[in-house]
Amino acid sequence: MSLEDTIWRVIDLGLVDGAYHSAAEHTLYESVKAKNSSPTLLFCDLKPTVSLGRSQNYHLDVDHDACRRREVEVIRRKSGGQAVYIDEGYFVVSAIASPPFLTDNVTRLRESFCLLLIDTLHSLSIPAEFRRPDNIVIPAPPTLRTLGNAGQVVTPNQGILAQGSIRHHFLDFEALLDTLQVNGQKLQPYQDQIRNVLTDVVSYKPQITKKQLQDAFLGTFCRNMNTSYRHAAFTSQEKQELQQQLERVNDISWLQGEPRYPSRGVCYFFVGDDNLVPSLRPDTIHES
């Protein structure tokens, strides 16, 4: 079947917790690898969630007590990168497919998926730009403000999972400050600097809704990929696998297990090798 003949499946989970979303992503990823599923776009609204990269140190990069107090779920994703806090204020989309529908070259995948999101924002007159390796930013001289980013899980020649998020509106900035840490350092002392390097869609276009973002992304995706889509649901086989994936996602040993590497910090504060909050020094580790 040619790329032009392929109809992408669209699944919208609605409002779900982080564990369910992670399990859904990887259920579809494994199904695609096994050639049991067609290429799929997955949308959701996420309940408050901290997502750790696969090699981050839970105890240094998450404030466990703050997460419990605020009822923020913590998950560990299978992709790399730094920690992120996501809630219903974010637009979240994942694309799951096999080559050639998505490239399995990680560098090209990062850029191409970010550019899909950026083209979406441009269609809504939001002046976003790409910065390597996987950042969506808006220039605000003398700095940049981060608006979103992308992540990925790739099995060469088999399966690709590309994830993207855009900050639509700040729903709970205090929760971000309270639940994330940088190698044991609390973020509140740097809140003014942090707020200055973050932005959201409604700061530029207050009238744009998340539904409009989703519709614009689907239009951009189909134009750029020369394809079409249909709304669908999980197959019965995928529903069974989803329950098994949920057990793995909720495995406390996978979440908190050691050894894990000290990270360089929060994903939103870095563009390439540049730390946008330089006074927050991730090279100093504070054991709790």
FIFIZA-806630 format. One line per 5 residues: number of its first residue (from 1); their letters; for each residue x, y, z of N, C-alpha, C, O. Coordinates in steps of 0.001 Angstrom, whole numbers, plus 500000, padded with zeros to 6 digits. Layout:
NUM) a) X/Y/Z/X/Y/Z/X/Y/Z/X/Y/Z; ...
***
This chain:
1) msled) 500854/498806/500000/500000/500000/500000/500886/501238/500000/501844/501316/500769; 500574/502207/499143/501370/503426/499066/501054/504361/500225/500037/504208/500901; 501939/505335/500449/501701/506312/501514/500408/507069/501263/499664/507360/502200; 500137/507387/500004/498949/508176/499678/497664/507404/499928/496624/508001/500206; 497730/506066/499829/496536/505246/500018/496234/504969/501480/495136/504523/501813
6) tiwrv) 497199/505228/502359/497029/504894/503773/496154/505921/504482/496366/507128/504369; 495182/505421/505205/494330/506270/506040/494772/506084/507494/494709/504977/508029; 495204/507138/508109/495631/507066/509503/494413/506950/510420/493385/507592/510203; 494555/506128/511430/493525/506001/512455/493736/507079/513509/494870/507306/513932; 492678/507745/513939/492736/508748/514999/491976/508231/516210/490795/507894/516121
11) idlgl) 492671/508174/517350/492051/507782/518618/492190/508943/519587/493300/509409/519846; 491081/509409/520118/491082/510483/521113/490659/509872/522448/489514/509453/522617; 491598/509827/523390/491343/509192/524685/490482/510046/525602/489933/509536/526578; 490351/511351/525305/489683/512236/526244/490578/512496/527439/491802/512499/527305; 489990/512715/528604/490749/513013/529819/491176/511708/530491/490335/510908/530900
16) vdgay) 492489/511500/530601/493025/510275/531203/494210/510629/532091/494755/511731/532019; 494602/509662/532936/495803/509877/533742/497037/509462/532941/496935/508847/531879; 498200/509816/533479/499439/509589/532760/499732/508123/532509/500262/507770/531455; 499396/507261/533464/499660/505836/533305/498850/505263/532150/499366/504473/531360; 497592/505656/532049/496752/505139/530984/497274/505606/529621/497330/504830/528667
21) hsaae) 497647/506864/529549/498164/507400/528283/499449/506688/527874/499608/506321/526710; 500366/506491/528817/501611/505808/528513/501359/504377/528056/501982/503897/527109; 500428/503694/528748/500095/502324/528367/499469/502275/526986/499745/501365/526204; 498618/503260/526682/497981/503304/525362/499022/503510/524265/498972/502846/523229; 499962/504426/524487/501024/504661/523499/501778/503380/523185/501990/503037/522022
26) htlye) 502178/502680/524230/503028/501524/524009/502250/500296/523557/502815/499405/522923; 500974/500240/523871/500128/499203/523283/500098/499358/521767/500273/498388/521030; 499875/500575/521314/499831/500832/519881/501206/500641/519243/501311/500135/518126; 502241/501042/519943/503606/500884/519445/503937/499412/519204/504467/499049/518153; 503622/498575/520182/503896/497150/520030/503021/496532/518948/503465/495636/518229
31) svkak) 501791/496999/518827/500888/496482/517817/501366/496833/516411/501281/496017/515494; 501871/498061/516252/502417/498481/514960/503658/497657/514618/503813/497212/513481; 504543/497453/515601/505749/496656/515358/505403/495251/514894/506095/494669/514059; 504316/494712/515451/503884/493365/515085/503046/493342/513801/502569/492291/513375; 502877/494524/513196/502095/494680/511960/500629/494315/512146/499972/493830/511225
36) nsspt) 500127/494557/513362/498723/494300/513660/497866/495562/513615/496642/495479/513720; 498489/496722/513462/497744/497982/513503/498190/498906/512373/499337/498863/511929; 497273/499726/511928/497592/500759/510948/498206/501954/511663/498092/502062/512884; 498858/502860/510926/499404/504063/511560/498315/504821/512318/497184/504942/511848; 498676/505330/513499/497677/505897/514404/498146/507220/514986/499307/507364/515369
41) llfcd) 497236/508184/515051/497439/509426/515803/496635/509323/517088/495444/509011/517065; 497295/509587/518208/496672/509459/519522/496622/510827/520190/497653/511480/520349; 495427/511262/520579/495242/512522/521301/494718/512235/522701/494085/511208/522947; 494996/513165/523617/494415/513043/524960/494497/514380/525682/495238/515279/525285; 493724/514487/526742/493903/515516/527760/494456/514801/528974/493887/513805/529421
46) lkptv) 495565/515296/529517/496225/514610/530618/495884/515241/531967/495964/516457/532140; 495505/514387/532914/495435/514830/534298/496858/515178/534754/497821/514727/534133; 497012/515969/535821/498359/516389/536235/499326/515215/536377/499082/514272/537130; 500427/515298/535634/501380/514194/535531/502798/514729/535440/503057/515704/534735; 503716/514089/536155/505143/514286/535940/505645/513077/535169/505462/511936/535592
51) slgrs) 506285/513339/534026/506829/512274/533187/508346/512350/533218/508946/513343/532808; 508954/511272/533714/510416/511183/533800/510972/510477/532582/510364/509537/532071; 512142/510933/532108/512854/510190/531079/513319/508849/531620/513383/508643/532832; 513642/507941/530711/513907/506562/531123/515121/506409/532038/515208/505423/532771; 516072/507372/532014/517291/507211/532810/517416/508228/533936/518478/508344/534548
56) qnyhl) 516343/508967/534217/516437/509977/535271/516324/509375/536667/515771/508291/536851; 516856/510095/537634/516790/509686/539030/515501/510216/539654/515327/511425/539809; 514615/509313/540004/513318/509691/540573/513495/510549/541821/512831/511575/541976; 514381/510132/542700/514488/510784/544000/515106/512176/543904/514849/513022/544760; 515912/512426/542880/516531/513735/542728/515689/514694/541891/515742/515907/542095
61) dvdhd) 514919/514160/540956/514241/515027/539989/512744/515184/540222/512074/515918/539495; 512219/514501/541229/510803/514608/541578/510688/514860/543071/511388/514236/543869; 509802/515778/543449/509479/515964/544852/508298/515049/545170/507144/515380/544896; 508608/513907/545745/507596/512887/545998/506462/513411/546869/505290/513171/546580; 506810/514124/547933/505788/514627/548856/504875/515652/548179/503666/515663/548409
66) acrrr) 505462/516508/547348/504655/517508/546641/503696/516836/545663/502544/517250/545534; 504167/515809/544982/503300/515091/544042/502144/514428/544777/501005/514466/544312; 502431/513829/545909/501366/513178/546684/500383/514208/547214/499172/513990/547174; 500894/515329/547709/500031/516376/548256/499137/516984/547176/497973/517290/547433; 499664/517156/545996/498910/517778/544900/498171/516756/544030/497484/517128/543079
71) evevi) 498314/515477/544355/497684/514404/543582/498149/514431/542124/497356/514303/541191; 499451/514602/541966/500086/514565/540654/500717/513189/540472/501538/512756/541280; 500323/512513/539404/500860/511180/539129/502262/511290/538550/502569/512242/537831; 503118/510313/538864/504470/510252/538306/504586/508974/537489/504256/507886/537962; 505065/509120/536244/505312/507957/535401/506732/508047/534851/507336/509119/534818
76) rrksg) 507243/506914/534426/508531/506885/533740/508272/506415/532317/507789/505304/532093; 508600/507278/531355/508377/506928/529961/509558/506134/529415/510632/506108/530016; 509352/505499/528288/510409/504698/527671/511322/505531/526784/512362/505045/526340; 510948/506778/526520/511829/507665/525758/512770/508396/526714/512552/508417/527925; 513811/508988/526152/514793/509689/526966/514374/511117/527242/513192/511459/527195
81) gqavy) 515381/511958/527535/515092/513353/527818/514886/513627/529292/515034/512745/530138; 514539/514880/529578/514381/515335/530952/512913/515306/531388/512010/515012/530605; 512717/515623/532664/511385/515597/533251/510493/516694/532682/510960/517773/532317; 509200/516392/532616/508206/517384/532237/507014/517269/533176/506700/516190/533678; 506364/518391/533401/505071/518416/534088/504027/518755/533033/504171/519740/532309
86) idegy) 502977/517942/532944/501910/518163/531958/500562/518027/532651/500373/517165/533510; 499629/518890/532263/498259/518779/532765/497301/519137/531632/497694/519138/530465; 496058/519439/531964/495051/519715/530945/495315/521002/530161/494637/521283/529172; 496295/521772/530602/496648/522976/529870/497514/522711/528650/497860/523640/527921; 497870/521442/528421/498753/521084/527315/497994/520351/526208/497081/519569/526473
91) fvvsa) 498387/520619/524980/497942/519857/523819/498937/518724/523616/500137/518961/523481; 498434/517481/523596/499309/516307/523550/498896/515418/522378/497721/515082/522230; 499868/515040/521545/499599/514169/520406/500757/513198/520233/501916/513545/520462; 500430/511978/519826/501443/510973/519514/501129/510380/518144/499967/510171/517793; 502175/510114/517386/502044/509428/516101/502780/508103/516205/503957/508063/516564
96) iaspp) 502073/507005/515885/502647/505666/515999/502540/504992/514638/501445/504853/514092; 503669/504578/514096/503668/503991/512760/504966/503212/512564/505821/503163/513449; 505089/502615/511405/506319/501951/511008/506884/502670/509785/506151/503389/509106; 508177/502488/509490/508689/503051/508248/507934/502437/507062/507589/501257/507121; 507668/503184/506001/508154/504533/505697/507183/505641/506103/507380/506796/505724
101) fltdn) 506138/505311/506868/505153/506334/507229/505772/507400/508121/505412/508574/508032; 506707/506993/508985/507541/507912/509755/508977/507427/509624/509229/506228/509505; 509916/508368/509647/511314/507986/509541/511818/507381/510847/511404/507796/511930; 512716/506395/510743/513323/505838/511948/514705/506430/512209/515451/505935/513053; 515041/507500/511476/516234/508278/511792/515854/509269/512892/515051/510175/512670
106) vtrlr) 516432/509091/514070/515988/509846/515245/516131/511345/515042/515224/512099/515392; 517251/511797/514483/517461/513231/514289/516406/513812/513363/515829/514859/513654; 516151/513133/512242/515149/513626/511303/513744/513539/511891/512912/514412/511641; 513477/512493/512669/512159/512343/513276/511872/513478/514247/510787/514060/514224; 512838/513793/515096/512665/514903/516044/512308/516190/515311/511354/516883/515666
111) esfcl) 513095/516493/514279/512878/517743/513567/511563/517726/512798/510812/518700/512837; 511281/516637/512106/510079/516605/511272/508809/516682/512105/507837/517314/511693; 508807/516045/513273/507593/516095/514089/507426/517476/514720/506314/517996/514809; 508536/518063/515156/508456/519444/515649/507943/520378/514559/507131/521262/514833; 508404/520190/513337/507985/521073/512252/506509/520906/511923/505859/521866/511509
116) llidt) 505963/519697/512100/504516/519517/511949/503760/520366/512970/502762/521010/512646; 504252/520355/514201/503617/521159/515249/503804/522651/514970/502894/523446/515204; 504964/523025/514479/505229/524430/514181/504373/524903/513009/503833/526009/513045; 504243/524074/511968/503359/524435/510853/501927/524613/511335/501204/525485/510853; 501525/523782/512285/500189/523924/512887/500049/525282/513553/499044/525969/513368
121) lhsls) 501055/525670/514328/501020/526952/515024/501053/528110/514034/500368/529113/514236; 501835/527987/512971/501874/529039/511947/500511/529221/511291/500125/530343/510965; 499773/528119/511093/498446/528229/510491/497486/529004/511380/496439/529467/510927; 497853/529140/512654/497045/529899/513620/497713/531228/513968/497339/531885/514939; 498704/531616/513167/499409/532905/513301/500170/533030/514612/500209/534098/515223
126) ipaef) 500775/531924/515035/501634/531933/516219/503076/531755/515753/503375/530762/515089; 503988/532690/516081/505324/532737/515466/506334/531775/516085/507370/532203/516595; 506039/530492/516042/506920/529496/516640/508082/529163/515715/507986/529309/514497; 509187/528709/516316/510371/528313/515569/510930/527015/516140/510658/526650/517284; 511714/526329/515319/512363/525080/515725/513776/525357/516209/514516/526137/515609
131) rrpdn) 514137/524701/517311/515517/524715/517787/515915/523277/518098/515194/522557/518789; 517077/522867/517575/517539/521504/517791/517805/521247/519269/518187/522165/519995; 517606/519992/519731/517218/518858/518897/515713/518678/518731/515278/518076/517749; 514899/519186/519673/513465/518863/519628/512615/519920/520347/511646/519598/521033; 513005/521189/520171/512333/522267/520897/511485/523138/519979/511851/523406/518835
136) ivipa) 510354/523570/520504/509481/524538/519844/509522/525796/520692/509138/525776/521862; 509986/526892/520105/510241/528106/520879/509638/529319/520171/509273/529267/518997; 509548/530411/520930/509204/531718/520378/510293/532693/520823/510493/532877/522024; 510995/533315/519889/512041/534272/520275/511452/535430/521078/510414/535992/520729; 512140/535765/522154/511752/536903/522986/513042/537550/523473/513392/537439/524648
141) pptlr) 513758/538236/522557/515084/538776/522870/515104/539496/524221/514199/540274/524521; 516133/539239/525038/517383/538546/524698/517339/537033/524938/518392/536396/524938; 516178/536447/525140/516116/535017/525415/515144/534356/524440/514651/534980/523501; 514889/533086/524691/513848/532336/523997/512820/531903/525026/513132/531756/526208; 511600/531701/524572/510574/531136/525432/510126/529805/524847/509778/529720/523670
146) tlgna) 510138/528772/525674/509790/527450/525180/508278/527258/525228/507608/527638/526188; 507766/526653/524157/506328/526443/524001/505971/524971/523943/504854/524588/524291; 506903/524145/523509/506624/522713/523385/507867/521958/522981/508941/522538/522818; 507710/520653/522821/508830/519818/522410/508310/518475/521908/507106/518220/521895; 509233/517637/521502/508883/516319/520996/509805/515275/521609/510916/515580/522044
151) gqvvt) 509320/514034/521634/510119/512901/522093/509870/511734/521160/509029/511819/520266; 510588/510653/521359/510452/509551/520434/510963/508244/521026/511847/508226/521882; 510381/507154/520543/510874/505800/520779/510959/505151/519404/509984/505148/518653; 512131/504598/519074/512346/504071/517726/512950/502677/517800/513939/502453/518498; 512356/501756/517083/512964/500457/516799/513231/500423/515301/512290/500288/514520
156) pnqgi) 514502/500541/514874/514791/500658/513441/514115/499577/512604/514143/498390/512930; 513503/500040/511506/512826/499176/510539/511566/498499/511069/510990/497648/510391; 511131/498869/512272/509960/498198/512841/508883/499176/513306/507780/499189/512760; 509198/499991/514310/508171/500856/514875/508712/502198/515317/509859/502306/515751; 507879/503225/515204/508245/504582/515610/507101/505165/516424/505935/505081/516039
161) laqgs) 507459/505754/517554/506517/506506/518371/507053/507921/518509/508091/508129/519137; 506364/508892/517933/506750/510302/518060/505722/511002/518934/504520/510922/518680; 506198/511686/519961/505319/512355/520918/505541/513862/520828/506674/514315/520663; 504482/514625/520935/504618/516073/520933/503658/516720/521904/502545/516238/522117; 504101/517822/522493/503219/518580/523390/503436/520068/523157/504552/520519/522897
166) irhhf) 502347/520816/523256/502366/522270/523160/501628/522821/524374/500540/522358/524716; 502228/523805/525015/501577/524424/526171/500495/525377/525659/500794/526456/525146; 499244/524964/525807/498137/525803/525339/497882/526952/526306/497740/528100/525884; 497822/526644/527615/497662/527698/528615/498213/527209/529946/498159/526017/530251; 498738/528130/530730/499213/527796/532069/498020/527523/532962/497230/528417/533264
171) ldfea) 497904/526276/533376/496810/525906/534266/497256/525954/535725/496507/526399/536595; 498482/525493/535987/498963/525456/537367/500489/525561/537371/501193/524559/537493; 500974/526771/537238/502415/527012/537236/503033/526611/538572/504166/526130/538611; 502302/526805/539663/502820/526451/540983/503055/524955/541103/503998/524527/541769; 502203/524150/540463/502396/522702/540510/503681/522298/539795/504395/521407/540255
176) lldtl) 503973/522944/538682/505219/522675/537972/506410/522966/538885/507329/522153/538987; 506394/524123/539546/507493/524498/540425/507631/523559/541611/508741/523284/542067; 506516/523072/542103/506509/522306/543341/506877/520841/543135/507511/520238/544002; 506490/520263/542004/506654/518821/541817/507967/518427/541146/508443/517307/541332; 508557/519334/540368/509821/519033/539703/510996/519561/540511/510875/520552/541232
181) qvngq) 512123/518892/540385/513379/519328/540983/514476/519180/539938/514284/518544/538902; 515631/519779/540227/516810/519599/539382/517918/519043/540259/518583/519780/540987; 518107/517727/540178/519108/517050/541006/519005/517451/542477/520008/517751/543125; 517786/517452/542984/517537/517726/544387/517274/519176/544715/516913/519476/545853; 517435/520091/543777/517216/521508/544034/515758/521878/543763/515212/521535/542714
186) klqpy) 515146/522562/544685/513784/523054/544487/513793/524216/543505/514783/524938/543385; 512673/524388/542803/512597/525380/541738/512067/526739/542188/512279/527736/541498; 511384/526800/543329/510731/528053/543724/511669/529258/543791/511246/530354/543422; 512926/529115/544243/513795/530296/544282/514065/530905/542904/514527/532042/542814; 513784/530161/541834/514067/530616/540472/512795/530882/539677/512832/530957/538449
191) qdqir) 511664/531025/540379/510383/531063/539683/510257/532238/538712/509645/532086/537655; 510813/533393/539039/510705/534533/538115/511477/534267/536827/510987/534566/535737; 512680/533705/536944/513456/533363/535752/512774/532267/534938/512760/532313/533708; 512212/531288/535633/511536/530182/534946/510330/530697/534187/510129/530353/533022; 509534/531516/534841/508328/532037/534181/508687/532860/532950/507916/532916/531992
196) nvltd) 509841/533491/532972/510245/534348/531864/510658/533557/530629/510671/534109/529529; 510999/532264/530783/511434/531469/529623/510371/530467/529180/510636/529621/528326; 509175/530557/529753/508069/529700/529342/506965/530564/528743/506762/531705/529160; 506265/530019/527774/505121/530739/527217/504037/529753/526834/504228/528542/526936; 502898/530269/526391/501784/529413/526005/501043/530022/524818/501251/531185/524471
201) vvsyk) 500189/529232/524213/499468/529662/523014/498593/530868/523292/498569/531813/522502; 497872/530848/524407/496891/531909/524658/497547/533256/524934/496875/534286/524884; 498846/533269/525226/499539/534548/525371/499620/535284/524043/499754/536507/524009; 499538/534532/522951/499616/535128/521613/498250/535191/520934/497935/536156/520239; 497450/534156/521143/496121/534091/520526/495124/533576/521565/494844/532378/521611
206) pqitk) 494584/534472/522400/493723/534041/523505/492478/533287/523061/491916/532511/523834; 492040/533505/521826/490789/532912/521379/490940/531463/520908/489934/530784/520707; 492152/530982/520731/492360/529636/520190/492135/528580/521268/492733/528637/522342; 491276/527627/520972/490988/526529/521897/491864/525323/521585/492485/525251/520524; 491906/524381/522513/492658/523156/522259/492018/522353/521135/492724/521687/520378
211) kqlqd) 490706/522403/521015/490037/521708/519910/490478/522303/518571/490677/521570/517603; 490628/523607/518513/491121/524238/517286/492559/523810/516993/492925/523618/515834; 493364/523664/518029/494725/523171/517847/494707/521765/517249/495461/521469/516323; 493849/520909/517781/493770/519541/517271/493312/519518/515813/493890/518813/514986; 492285/520282/515510/491791/520326/514129/492868/520868/513181/493046/520364/512072
216) aflgt) 493584/521907/513642/494638/522481/512811/495773/521488/512612/496340/521407/511523; 496112/520729/513653/497169/519723/513518/496760/518646/512523/497569/518242/511687; 495527/518179/512598/495077/517143/511673/495142/517641/510227/495554/516906/509330; 494734/518890/510011/494816/519449/508667/496249/519552/508184/496552/519198/507044; 497140/520039/509053/498551/520165/508708/499178/518801/508451/499930/518622/507493
221) fcrnm) 498865/517852/509306/499417/516505/509183/499030/515885/507842/499878/515335/507139; 497754/515974/507493/497289/515364/506244/497893/516044/505023/498230/515376/504045; 498033/517359/505068/498645/518063/503941/500116/517695/503795/500582/517381/502700; 500829/517736/504892/502271/517491/504826/502606/516033/504525/503611/515744/503876; 501760/515113/504998/502010/513686/504816/501277/513122/503608/501421/511945/503278
226) ntsyr) 500490/513972/502951/499727/513544/501771/498870/512319/502100/498943/511297/501416; 498060/512434/503154/497272/511316/503620/495915/511805/504109/495579/512979/503951; 495141/510909/504700/493846/511254/505290/493697/510482/506598/494574/509698/506961; 492598/510699/507300/492412/510027/508593/490953/509651/508800/490049/510155/508133; 490761/508740/509757/489419/508356/510182/489438/508170/511690/490431/507687/512235
231) haaft) 488375/508539/512371/488272/508313/513807/487932/506851/514069/487087/506270/513389; 488593/506267/515052/488421/504841/515323/488652/504574/516810/488767/505500/517613; 488715/503293/517158/488903/502880/518551/489942/501767/518593/490404/501296/517554; 490306/501351/519805/491198/500219/519966/490506/498938/519473/489292/498781/519606; 491296/498046/518912/490776/496732/518579/490630/495910/519860/491155/496298/520904
236) sqekq) 489930/494791/519792/489766/493934/520976/491119/493413/521448/491351/493299/522652; 492020/493095/520508/493358/492633/520882/494141/493738/521582/494852/493478/522552; 494012/494959/521095/494703/496080/521722/494163/496357/523123/494925/496720/524019; 492879/496192/523314/492302/496403/524651/492881/495424/525660/493130/495790/526809; 493100/494176/525238/493697/493192/526135/495143/493558/526458/495572/493478/527609
241) elqqq) 495877/493957/525443/497267/494340/525649/497375/495596/526515/498326/495741/527284; 496407/496497/526391/496408/497723/527180/496396/497423/528674/497097/498083/529441; 495615/496442/529094/495568/496082/530506/496913/495553/530994/497323/495844/532118; 497604/494777/530152/498920/494273/530530/499939/495409/530600/500792/495428/531488; 499851/496351/529665/500754/497497/529682/500545/498348/530928/501505/498881/531483
246) lervn) 499307/498477/531366/499024/499263/532569/499743/498685/533779/500226/499440/534623; 499821/497388/533877/500529/496755/534993/502016/497100/534941/502638/497317/535981; 502589/497151/533741/504010/497480/533620/504267/498950/533946/505241/499280/534623; 503390/499830/533462/503558/501265/533711/503502/501566/535197/504214/502444/535683; 502651/500834/535929/502476/501087/537357/503461/500317/538232/503342/500329/539457
251) diswl) 504426/499652/537617/505432/498901/538356/506345/499871/539091/507084/500624/538457; 506304/499865/540424/507049/500831/541227/508558/500658/541046/509307/501627/541171; 509016/499431/540753/510448/499212/540563/510945/499899/539292/512089/500350/539238; 510087/499980/538267/510454/500686/537032/510450/502183/537266/511257/502907/536682; 509549/502654/538114/509454/504088/538376/510612/504582/539233/511272/505560/538881
256) qgepr) 510863/503915/540353/511806/504432/541330/513140/503686/541362/514046/504069/542102; 513264/502637/540575/514439/501783/540659/515746/502489/540371/515778/503466/539623; 516809/502007/540955/518163/502505/540748/518980/501416/540071/518553/500262/540102; 520136/501706/539455/520704/503047/539391/520085/503895/538286/519666/503378/537250; 520035/505179/538519/519596/506153/537516/520609/507282/537494/521271/507555/538495
261) ypsrg) 520725/507925/536366/521732/508967/536202/521203/510319/536666/520036/510642/536440; 522060/511114/537317/521673/512510/537577/521409/513219/536254/522189/513090/535310; 520319/513962/536186/519975/514623/534934/520486/516059/534942/520989/516557/535950; 520344/516703/533799/520733/518102/533742/519551/519008/534050/519714/520228/534072; 518377/518457/534286/517282/519299/534738/515961/519075/534048/515663/517985/533560
266) vcyff) 515170/520142/534019/513820/520110/533490/513855/520376/531985/514564/521267/531518; 513092/519601/531243/513125/519698/529781/512880/521121/529290/513550/521571/528361; 511942/521832/529890/511543/523151/529396/512638/524195/529496/512543/525243/528856; 513684/523937/530288/514688/524958/530540/515883/524846/529608/516825/525631/529716; 515861/523880/528691/517012/523651/527842/516635/523734/526373/515614/523190/525952
271) vgddn) 517461/524416/525602/517356/524430/524151/518729/524032/523633/519682/524806/523718; 518825/522825/523098/520139/522295/522764/520963/522157/524027/520530/521531/524994; 522151/522741/524019/523011/522707/525202/522887/523976/526045/523607/524136/527030; 521989/524869/525668/521839/526137/526381/520827/526008/527512/519684/525603/527301; 521268/526358/528708/520387/526393/529873/519758/527781/529940/520464/528768/530149
276) lvpsl) 518442/527870/529764/517758/529157/529774/517585/529725/531177/517224/530891/531338; 517845/528901/532196/517796/529369/533600/519177/529095/534197/519320/528185/535015; 520202/529869/533802/521584/529530/534159/521880/529577/535648/522799/528902/536111; 521127/530352/536405/521402/530396/537838/520913/529145/538567/521287/528913/539717; 520082/528341/537908/519697/527036/538441/520725/526039/537960/520712/525645/536794
281) rpdti) 521621/525623/538848/522799/524880/538439/522588/523392/538586/522694/522868/539694; 522288/522682/537487/522048/521252/537577/523297/520428/537791/523201/519227/538046; 524481/521042/537694/525714/520264/537866/526034/520032/539332/526949/519273/539652; 525299/520672/540220/525499/520486/541657/524411/519572/542182/523229/519909/542111; 524791/518433/542701/523818/517448/543163/523646/517582/544661/524615/517619/545419
286) hes) 522385/517655/545069/522069/517752/546502/521335/516484/546910/520162/516306/546581; 522013/515620/547614/521360/514386/548068/520334/514741/549131/520596/515538/550032; 519150/514127/549005/518104/514376/550010/518202/513369/551129/517409/513413/552070
***
